[in-house]
Amino acid sequence: MQIVAWVGLSQAAFASILVYFKKNKNIADKILFLWLVLLATDFLSLGLDYYIFTNPLLSSSFLLFNPALYLYIKALTVANFKLRKIYLLHLLPYIIIKVLSYFVQEPFAMNTFFNQDEYFIYRIFFAGVTTLSIVVYNVLSLVYVHRHRMKLLNEQSNIMENDNLGWVLFVSIFYVVYCILAFILAIVGYFVDFPPLSPHIFNYWVLLFLIYILSFYGLYQNTISQSLVDSEPIAKVPYQNSSMSLETKLQIKSQIEAYIVGTKAYLDSDLNMDKLAKQLNTPKHQLTEVLNSVMKQSFFQYVNSLRVEEVKKMLANKKNLYSIEAIGYECGFASKSSFYTVFKNYTGLTPTAYRNSLING
């Protein structure tokens, strides 16, 4: 286990240095840098625990990872996010538990966790604070990521890899699953006689894996355009109190179709909800409501379904001499990867396979 501690310390420290010297750092990068430094400190304390106390002490890395992930995601997805001193309070539970662990010197042991001895209250306090932190911060993190991705679907016709935060969503979901498994393993450790440090070892192995993910993807994550992020901290229930009549919605639907289909505006790779709202002189929220509630599609889905149909027509035209990639660009896709992904999602085939099916058919 000491090897994991020193590897984790080395990796987190090295990654923090890389992030520190990253060009054009943003607020999220600064949070990531501090996060990695604290993770390095946590792995250092783990190694010292084994060296000084033989066994690790009862302290929680969750209390560090939870708020750090939340603040990092918030910095990426909320417009004009700024670091404030009050945010240091998010680290207070971690610091309190860490300091108490050295005063109490309670060893990590699940099989004696609920024994009513002199440190029983401390262990219950530890469990309560950790559980509350896991639930609150994980829910908030997932809400922010989901809301950001829904905003992209509702307002963009092309979504760049840097903007969709797919890797952040993966980390968030993976971390939730990991927390659930860690909780189950801890409970099982109380009732089943298996190696007592198994939950602790599992915890730091997964934490080491997450450090590698953060190191790799965090370094390549650039600032998301302010037009693609939200300023509101909590998403509202969509269309719960809509003031538009059905007649108004159908009229807006006709206007959307007349512009996007009638003028083939979907061929514009830069088409977004701002352009559409300006062209139709209609508020974005009304357009989004009509698309989602009447047309049953997000803006992204609607525009790209038209692009896919246009691609299919061009691929079926035997006189067309364009390459497949060129056809994608001609039809409004902004990149080869997004073109292939969207086309396969709609047709079940790659553009190349679809063209071959037409030739062989």
C-alpha positions, 0 to 999 in steps of 0.5 A, a space after each residue: 500500500 505504501 507503493 500506491 501512496 508514493 506513486 499517487 504522491 508523485 503523479 499528483 505532484 507532477 500533474 500539478 506542475 504541468 497544470 501550473 505551467 499550462 498556457 492560457 490557464 483559466 479558473 478551472 485550471 487553477 482549481 485543478 492545480 490546487 486540487 492536485 496539490 491537495 491530492 498529493 498531500 493526501 497521498 503523502 499523509 497516507 504514506 506517513 500513516 503507514 510509516 508512523 502508525 503501521 496502519 492508516 488512520 480513519 480519514 476521508 479522501 472523499 471530503 477532498 475529492 467531492 468539493 474539488 470535483 464540484 468546484 471544477 465542474 462549476 468553474 467550467 460550466 458557469 459564466 463568469 465564475 470567480 474564486 472567492 475566499 468563502 469557497 475555502 469552507 468547502 475544504 473545512 470538513 476534510 481539514 477537520 477530519 484530517 486534524 482529528 484523525 491525528 489527535 484521535 489516532 483511530 485506525 481504519 477498521 470496518 469490522 470494529 466501526 460500530 463498536 460502542 467504545 470511547 471513539 464511537 461518536 467520532 466514527 459516527 460523526 466521520 460516517 455522517 459527514 462523509 455520507 452527506 458530502 458524497 450525496 450533496 456534492 455528487 448530485 450537484 456535480 451531475 446537475 451542472 454537467 447535465 445542464 451544460 450538455 442540455 444547453 449545448 443540445 438546445 442551442 448549438 447545431 455543432 458541438 465541439 469535443 472541448 465543449 461537451 465535457 464528455 470526459 467530465 461526465 464520465 468522471 462524475 458517473 464513474 465517481 458516483 459508481 465508485 462511491 456506491 461500491 466503496 460504501 457497499 464494501 465498507 458495510 460488507 467489511 463489517 459483517 464479513 471477515 476479509 482483509 480489514 484494509 480492503 475498502 481502504 486499498 480499493 479507495 486509494 487505487 481508484 483515487 490513483 486512477 482518477 488522478 491519471 484521468 484528471 492529469 490527462 484530460 484536465 491538461 487538454 481542457 480549454 476554456 468553454 466559450 461564455 456563450 455556451 455556459 450558464 449563469 443560473 446555478 440551478 436549472 428550472 423545470 422546463 415549460 412548467 408554467 408556459 404562457 404560450 398558447 398552442 396556436 402561438 407554439 404552432 406558429 413559431 414551429 412553422 416559422 422555424 421550419 420555414 427558415 431552417 428548411 426553406 432556406 436550407 439554413 442547416 447547411 451553415 455550420 455556425 448555425 446556433 440558437 442565437 442566430 435563429 432567434 435573431 432571424 425570427 425575432 423570437 426569444 430563445 426560450 420560446 424557440 427551445 420550448 417549441 422544439 422540445 415540447 411540440 417538435 419533440 427534438 432539441 435544436 441539435 437533433 433537429 438541425 442535424 437530422 436535416 443535415 443527415 438527410 442532405 448527406 444521404 441525398 448527396 451520397 445517392 447522387 452518382 454524379 457527385 464527385 465530392 469525397 465523403 468528408 467534403 460532403 459532410 462539410 458541405 452539409 453543415 458539419 463542422 468536423 469529420 468526427 462529429 459528422 461520422 458520429 451523428 450520421 451513424 447515430 441516425 442511420 446505424 451506418 457510417 457514411 462510408 458503409 452507407 455509400 457502399 450499401 447504395 453501390 451494392 444495392 
